Amino acid sequence: MDVLSFGDVPWFGVFVATVAMFVVGAAWFHARTLGPAWLRLVGLSAEDQREQPGYKYGTFAVVALATSILLAMLMSQLIVTSVVGGALFAAVLGAVFRLGNQFFHNAFEMRPLSLTLLNGLHDVAAMAAAGAVLGAFL
């Protein structure tokens, strides 16, 4: 199995999956959803978030793109080729690697469990959305 092959990557699907991750983040952290709770938990204000938008969104774009590419490569090689299968596969990866990582770091940083769950479950939802999109393209 050649897992690091780019040959079967649906590049337009990767682009759409990356955008889907942005959409999930925008909805998750919106001022009318979980945004105010997140700001309170991390000790920031809405004004603080307006600083350096290029750096923040640029970083997110690179990570979302890398995540979408790797998901596409794994899903292609493991023959995960449906919307539901893609969403479940990516959600499990997100829960283990992203949410798990949040628990690990936040425990040592003594951050609140609510922040760990808010950030980690966002990652799971964003990855599930990307997996669903990619499942439609594979």
ABEGO torsion letter per residue (X at the ends): XBAABAAABBAAAAAAAAAAAAAAAAAAABAABAAAAAAAAAGBBAAAAABGAAAAAAAAAAAAAAAAAAAAAAAAAAGBABAAAAAAAAAAAAAAAAAAAAAAAAAAAGBBAAAAAAAAAAAAAAAAAAAAAAAAAX
